[in-house]
Amino acid sequence: MKKTFLAAALTGCLFTANAQDIIERPTFGDNWQIGLDAGTTTPIHGHGAIGNTRFAFGIHAHKQFSPLFGAGVEGRWDVNTTASKNAIDRQYVGGYGTLNLTNAFLGFQCEPRWFSVDLLGGVGWVHSYNSHRPDRNDLALKAGFNFNFAVCENFSISLQPALVCNVTDNYKKRVSITKSATDFNLNVGFNYLINTGFDCVTCPDNSAEIADLNARVNQLRGDLDASAVALAAANADNAAMAAALAACQSQPAQVVKETNNTLQSVRYVFFKIGSSTITADQQPNVEMLAAYLKNHPSAKVEIRGYASPDGSAEVNERLANQRAQAVKNSLIKRYGIKADRISAQGEGIGHMFTEESWNRVSICTLED
């Protein structure tokens, strides 16, 4: 059996301190059963049960999808016991589903059980052969049990009592469930088993790894407290810049004639830890970029996103790019700046500032 584990099993192994058994998921080719069935069928109402008992035989193919649920298809033929030209007087072809009651009530165990009980329900087509009037075709419902006895690894015997009820009447053109249209079947199945069973694996003890992770979490909490102090200082600077920007915006616009094309201006957009969202206190910096680009139609802006060393390298690479794209998207969607005037990309972990929290930034360079 291919060793493929459930995602739930992996999660359980990672976050438990004690080893535990986990059910493996089988492949499509596992847990098949092919069987030959033989037994009797008799009506349960309106006829003599003994006198109308007929021999029946059939075949079935069954797939067990999990320790609880399975499904299959089957065919059954009833031998004619009356004076008729037909050796077979009725056939049934249908599909069914099963619920393993033993595993449902007693729980799954790693070692195979020698005995189990399935609840069975199905639907099928019944064709009745008649000598003196046209043949009948009916829709039928089936309900019953399978009592399974494991003989060896690849062979089992099952006792299969079931009720089969014709719910349509081909002659009277009606749908009903009645005792007069119900038969009792008692079959014995001889089953060949293919790759049966659900194996178990034992998760390793991860208590040491969990202890290391807890220590890392506590360290990150301390770093977060220190970052909060730096963030407060940065917010104060941003508030001062926002006030200066508001004062500039309240003055009449002035047209400045540039004497060359080497003018460059840099703006910083800072982010909170683990975030690529532009906060309200950083929005004035983006607005200053947009104002410059609108006043200088030939100008372009180059945006480089950075992250602080907190977290894994993979997360920081993604976060740095998201921060650059956040500024770009704001310029395009909020201020209507054309995308071909903006280049944006992440640069991973930044080392521009000795204060690590300041490296959670997008550096925007205006170019004429």
Secondary structure, 3 states (H helix, E strand, C coil): CCCCECHHHHHHHHCCCCCCEEEECCCCCCCEEEEEEEEEEEECCCCCCCCCCEEEEEEEEEEECCCCEEEEEEEEEEECCCCCCCCEEEEEEEEEEEEEHHHHHHCCCCCCCCEEEEEEEEEEEEEECCCCCCCEEEEEEEEEEEEEEEEECCEEEEEEEEEEEECEECCCCEECCCHHHEEEEEEEEEEEEECCCCCEEECCCCHHHHHHHHHHHHHHHHHHHHHHHHHHHHHHHHHHHHHHHHHHHHCCCCCCCCCCCCCEEEEEEECCCCCCCCCHHHHHHHHHHHHHHHHCCCCEEEEEEEECCCCCHHHHHHHHHHHHHHHHHHHHHCCCCCHHHEEEEEEEECCCCCCHHHHCEEEEEEEC
